[in-house]
Structure formats: C-alpha cells, structure tokens
Amino acid sequence: MKQSLFESRHQAQWQHFEQLLEQLERRRAKPEDCQTFVQDYRRLCQHLALAQERGYSSYLVDPLQQLALRGHQQLYRQRTAISANLLGFVLAGFPRVVRQEWRLVLIASLLFFGSLLGIGVLVYLFPDLIYSLVDSQQLTQMQSMYDPAAGRLGRAAERASSEDWVMFGYYIMHNIGIAFQTFASGLLFGLGSVFFLFFNGLMIGAIAGHLTQIGFGQTFWPFVIGHGAFELSAIALSGAAGLKLGWALIAPGRLTRAEALLQAARVSVQLIYGVIVFLLIAAFVEAYWSSLTWPAPWIKYSIGTALWSLVIAYLTLAGRDTHAPE
C-alpha cells in the first residue's frame, strides 16, 4: 500500500487519538471519552509498526512515534491511578464503608457470631446435641481431620502443608462461594442472608464445641485461630451486604424498589470487594500458615490473637479523618 493511501485511510483515527491525548494531558477528559483509549492506542501502535515495516518516510513515522510515546505515558498514568485507587480503597475506603453501615454489620455479626458462640457452648455442655445438627458421616470426617493421634495438628494440617497451592485455591473457591451465597440471598428481602448467617454460625459453632468437648481442641483451635480472623469476619460482612439489599426492598422510602435496590447495591458491592480481599488473605493464611506443624500452640495462639486485633483495629480505625468526624 502506498504511503499516501495509508495516510488518507487512517488520518482521521490519528487525529482523534491526538485530540484525546491533549484532553488527557490537560486533565480535561471525561470518563466516557476514555472508554476506547486502550483500543485506540493499540491500533496506533499497529499502524506505527506497519509504517516502519513498509519503509514509509520519517515524515509519517516520526509523528506516529511521538503519538505512541505520549499514549504510553497516559496509559501508564491511568494504570498507576487505578492502582492508587485500589490501594486507597483497601487502606481506607473499605473500613469507612463498614463503619458507615455499622447497624447492618452489627446485626449480621450478632446473627453469625451469636449463633456460633451460643451453639458452641450448648454442644460443649450437652454433647448429644451435635447429632441433631451434623450428620454422622460429616462428624466422623471432621474428627479424623483433627484427631491428635494423627499428629500435632491432625490430618487437616498435614494435608494442607503437603499441597499448599492446591488448598489455597480450594479455600478461595469454597469461602467465596459461602460469602456470595450469604450476600446474594439478601435479595429475598433479607431473609436469605439472615438464614445463611444463622445456619453457618450454627454449623461452625457446633463442630467447634464438639471437637473441644471430645478433647480435639488442642489440634482444632491452633489450626483455625489464624485464618478465622479474616474468614469469619468476611462471612459476617457479606451478610451485612445482603441485608443492605434486603432492607432496600423492604423499606425503599420515596424511591421505587428498583431505584432503592440500585442505590443499596452500590454500597453492598463495595462491601463485597472488601470481603473478597479478606477471603484471599484468609485462604493464604490457612494454606501457608495454619497448616504448619512446627510452631508450638502458644505461637499459633499469639499470631491468631494479633490477627484478630489487626482486623478489629483495621475496621474501626483505618481511613479515619483526624480533622473531621465520620
């Protein structure tokens, strides 16, 4: 293809890209104007490569190189801005949303942790109660996993330590599945989230109380105390996100239910983003720390206590503006 024909065919695209670059460089570009920026930049780079390969004159190649360089600088700046926004959300935005929705977080926490602790104590005091909640096959499996006779931390730790990366992926999928189920079921006017918060609390608490009552606590608690700080908190927060959706449907106020649900979803999705971060951390800790057999129990308890303190401090203190109340 002749250079003149190549120029006439693509000149309009280059001019459009140059105008967009000028807006970005002056920080006047609107978000909707930047939706095709990456696609336009790739097309320009392709045109530059073709021009160089075909030996077109520097009159054409040099301006395209300048546009490509400017485009690369803007692309890098946008990616840096996205990374900064993501880091800002993790460090400050997420805990602010949690505190903003403290009423729903409190309700979800009472439902989940209240049922967990309550049934745990009851099963410990009345051992036969466990058979009304957990089937015998699942109970046998849990007992074999945390049997002290299988090693200091039982078979659960032994399995995880030998296949850490496999278990890391499994924990992510399993925990995110529980969290999404608890969140999405909030669309049933919040009743689904209430049910799953209560149900998961009952199951976890019952198993914890049973294993402690039969003397397996020495293997169970050192294994779960570390990742439990992030995992259990994430379940409660996903429940709060679901309750947010449910309440929008129950009490939309002057808005239509669709409008109220849309507004609630904007907040709930932010909570779920943070929940996913928590679950990734929980999966990493469970696969690579909880599964270790060499630390003494007091080390596991110390690290676990520190992680619980970190989660509580993060959710209550991170992102606070010292110059203005939240």
N, C-alpha and C positions, 0 to 999 in steps of 0.2 A: 504494500500500500504506500502511495506517495505521501510525503510529509504534509503537503497542503490538504489533501483529503483527510488525513488523520487529524489534523488540527481542526478543520471545519466540522468534523463529526463529533469531537469531544470538547470543543472550546467552551460551550455553554456549561458543561459539567465542571470544568476547571474554574470558571468564573464564579459559579455558585459556591464551590468549595472555598474559594478565596474570600468571598464575602462572609461566609460563615466563620472562617478563621479570624477575620477582622473583628467580628462581633464577640467571639470568644476571647480574643486578646484584650479587648476593651471591657470585658466582663458585662456585656450587654445582651448576650444571647439568652433567649428564653428556653426553658426545658424542652418544649415541643420542637424547637428548631434544631435540637441536637440529637434527635432520635436516630437520624441516619448518618451521624458523623462517622462512626466506625466503618460503615459500609462505603461511604464516600471516600474515606481515607484509603481503604484497601483498593478501591477502584483506581484512585490516583497513582498509588504505588505500582499497580499493574500497568497503567499507561506509561509510567516512567521506565519500567523495565522493558516494555516493548520499544519505546523510543530509543533506548540505549542499544538494544539488541539489533535494531534495524539501521543504526548508524545515522539517526537524524541529527541535524545541526545543533550546535550548542545554543542557538537562538531559541530552540524549543526545549532542549534537555535541561538547561540551567534553570529556567523559571519553574519547571516541574520539580526539580531537586529542591529548590527553595520552598515550594509549597509542601513537599513531602517532609522536609525538616521541620517546618512550622507545625504541620499536622502531628508529627511525632511528639513535639513538645506539648501540644494541647492534650493529646491522648494520655501522655504520662501524667500531666497535671490532673486530668479528670480521674484517673485511676488512683492517684495519691489522695484526691479529695474524697473518693469513695472509701478508701482505706481509713482515712481520718474520721469520716462519719461513722463507719462501723466501729472503730475503736472508741469513739466518743459515746456511742450507744451502749457498748459493753461496760465502759467505765462509769458512765453517769446516767445515760438515758433510761436504761432498763430499771435500775433501782428507783429512779424517780417515778416511773410508771407504776411500779409495785406499791410505792408509798401513796401515790395518787389514788389507787384502788384498794386502799388498806381495809376497807369494810368487807369487800368481797374476799380479799386474801385472808382476813380473819375468819370469816365464815367457812371458807374452804379448809383452812388449817384446823379449825375445830372439828369439822366433819371427819377429816382424814386422820389427824394425829389423835383426836379424841377417841375415835373408834379403835385405832391401833393400840393405844395405851390401855384403854378400858378392857378390850377383849384379851389383851396380853396378860393383864393381872388376873382376870377371871379364869383363863385357861391354866395359869400357874396355880391358882388356888383350887380349882375344880378340874383336874386333868382329863376326866372323861368328856368334858365339853368339846374337846378338839374333834371328836369323831362326829359331832353334829355339824361341823363346819368344813372339814377337809376329808376327802375320801382316803381310804386306807392305802391305796396304791401311791398317791402323791405323798402321803405322810411317810411311807416306807422309803421313798426316793429321797426325801429331804433328810431323813435320819441317816441314811447311808452316806449322803454328801458331807454331813457334819459329824460323823462318828469319830470321836477322839482316837479310837483304835486304828483308824486309817492314817494317822499322822497328826502332827501338832495342830494343823489347820484343816484336817479332814480331806476327803476326796475332792471337794469343790475347789479348794486351793490348789491341789495337786494337778487337777485337770487344767485349770486356768493358767498356771505357771508354765505348763508344757506347750500350750497352744495360745499364747497371749494374743497374737494378732487376730486369730480366728475368733476368740472370745470377745475381743474388743469390738469387732463388727457385729457379733451376735448381741452383745449388750446394747449397742446403739439401736439396732432394729427393734429389739424387744422393748426397751424403755420408751423409745419414741412412739411405738405402737400404743402402749398404755397411755401415754400423755395425750396423743391425738384422740384416742377414744374418749378420754375424760373431757377433753376440750370440745370436740365436735358434737358430742351428745348433749351439750348445753342448748343446742337448737331445739330440743324437746322441752322448751320453756324452762330450762334449767334442771329439770328432773333427772335427766340422764347424767349430768355432772354430779349431782347430789348422790345418785345411786353408785356411780363408779368410785367416787371419793370414799364413801362409806364401805363399799364392798372391798376395795383394795386395802383400806385400813384394817378391816376385819381379817382378811387373809394373811396379811403380813404380821399383824399383831398376834394372831392365833398361832402361827408357826413359831414366832419368836418366843411366845410364852411356853409352848410345848417343848421346844428344844432346850430352853432354860430349865424347865421343870424336870426333865429326864437327865440332866447333867451334861448336856452338849453345849452349854453356853460358853464354855472355855474355848470352843472352836468357832462357834457361830458369831459371837459378838466381836472378837478381834477381826473377823473377816468382813463384816458389814459396816462397822462403825465409820470407816474412812469414806467410802463412796456414798454411804447413806446420807451424808450431809447435803450433797447435790441432788441425788436421785429422789429422795423423799420430798425435798423442798420443791423440786420440779413438778412432782405429781400434784402437790397442793396448789402450786401456781397455775398449772394447766387447768385445774378445777376452777380456780378463780376466773380464768379467761372464759371458760364455758359458762359460768354463772353470769358473767357480763353479757353474753349473748342472750341467755335466758331471760334476764331482767329486762332487756330491751324489748323483748317480745311481750312480757307480762305488763310492763308499765312504760309504754312508748311516749307518754306525755302528750304534747300537742303535735308530735310528729306522727306520720304513718308508721306502721310497724316496719315496713321496708326501710324507711329513712332512719328510724331509730336503730335498726339492726346494722345498717351500714356504718353509722357512727360508732356503735359499740365494737364492730369488727375491726375498725382502725386501731382501737386500743388493745383489743384481745390479741390481734396478730403481733403487736409489739411484745406482749407478754409471752407469746409462743416462741418468738425469736429468742428471747432470753432463756426460755425453758430448754430450747434445743442446745444452747451453749452449755447450760448446766448439765444436760444429759451427756453431751460429748465429754465433759470433764469427768462425770461420774463413771462413764464407760472406761475412760483411760485409767482412772484410779483403780477401778475394780479389776481390770485386766493386768495392770503392771505394778500395782502396789498391794492391793488386798490379797492377791494370790501368792505373795512372797511368804515363804515358810521360815526364813531365818530370823526375822525380827521377833523379839520377845513380846508377849501380850501387852506389857506396860508401854512398849514403844508404839504399838498399834493404837492403844487407847489414847496415848498422848497426841499422836498425829490426828486421830479422829476428833478429839476434843478441839484441837487447833483448827481443823477444817470446819467444824460446826460453828465455832466462834467467828471464823472468817466469813462464812455465809451470812450469819446474822449481822455482823458489822457491815458487810457489803450492802445488804438490802436496806439497812436502816441509816447508814451514814454516807455511802458513796453518792457523789453527784450533788451534794447539798451546797447551796449558795450561802456562804457565810455572811453575805451582806444583805440578804433578804430572806424572809421565811418562805417555806414552800407552800 
